[in-house]
Amino acid sequence: MNLKQIITAKNSGFRTQSIDVKEWGVTVRVREPLHTDFYRYIKTIEQLKEDKNLSEYDKDVGSIKAEATLFASILIDENGDSLFNVSDDTDMADLVKNYGPIHTRIVNKAIELIDLKNDPIKEAEKK
């Protein structure tokens, strides 16, 4: 395989990790979030927190939807293909309806792959 093929291979731009999910009796595979997906997630959470017109319940539901969308973007099968289609309303509604702490733990593992520092801006300024 030449360098161009390596660089353009499916998911070559992402770190991936297999995670044992004891509660489900399976091992799942995740990739680190694409920066645009992660940014969109963070911005959505910030906007929800700042919106004084939303009830706490609406903020919670919006937060779950945002995280479920991020979850759908990081979960891949053994071939590196996405398991969920974020554009499929049925797929996403089912995921949001059944979303829980196990899903959050999986998302957190994928976010760890980004290797963010506690304060990335301060870290960059030191260099």
C-alpha positions, -999 to 999 in steps of 0.1 A, spaced: 0 0 0 14 34 -9 14 65 12 -16 81 -7 -37 49 -1 -28 49 36 -37 85 40 -70 82 22 -81 48 37 -114 48 56 -110 63 91 -72 68 85 -76 103 100 -91 90 133 -78 73 163 -100 43 171 -105 21 202 -124 -10 211 -144 -8 243 -158 -37 263 -194 -29 274 -201 -55 300 -237 -44 305 -244 -51 268 -221 -82 266 -203 -68 236 -173 -49 225 -179 -17 205 -156 3 184 -153 41 185 -134 67 166 -124 101 179 -150 127 171 -144 148 140 -135 183 152 -167 198 136 -189 172 153 -172 179 187 -174 217 182 -211 215 173 -217 194 204 -199 219 227 -216 249 211 -251 233 214 -245 225 251 -233 261 257 -264 276 239 -287 254 259 -272 265 291 -274 302 281 -310 301 268 -331 316 296 -363 308 277 -359 270 280 -371 250 310 -346 227 328 -364 198 312 -360 212 277 -323 219 284 -319 183 295 -336 169 264 -316 191 242 -284 180 259 -293 143 254 -301 149 218 -267 167 213 -248 139 230 -267 112 211 -258 129 179 -221 129 189 -225 92 199 -239 83 165 -210 100 148 -183 81 168 -197 45 169 -184 24 141 -186 -13 132 -157 -37 126 -154 -24 90 -152 12 101 -187 21 90 -210 42 111 -237 22 128 -261 51 130 -272 76 103 -275 110 120 -298 121 91 -323 93 98 -349 106 121 -361 71 131 -325 60 140 -319 91 161 -353 91 178 -348 55 189 -313 64 202 -324 95 220 -353 76 236 -330 49 250 -299 70 257 -283 65 291 -251 66 312 -235 37 293 -238 57 261 -222 87 279 -193 65 291 -187 54 255 -188 90 242 -163 100 270 -139 73 258 -141 86 223 -135 121 234 -104 109 254 -89 99 220 -88 136 211 -62 139 238 -73 173 250 -53 189 278 -70 205 308 -65 239 292 -53 235 256 -49 272 250 -26 277 280 -7 246 270 -2 260 235 9 294 249 37 276 269 53 263 237 
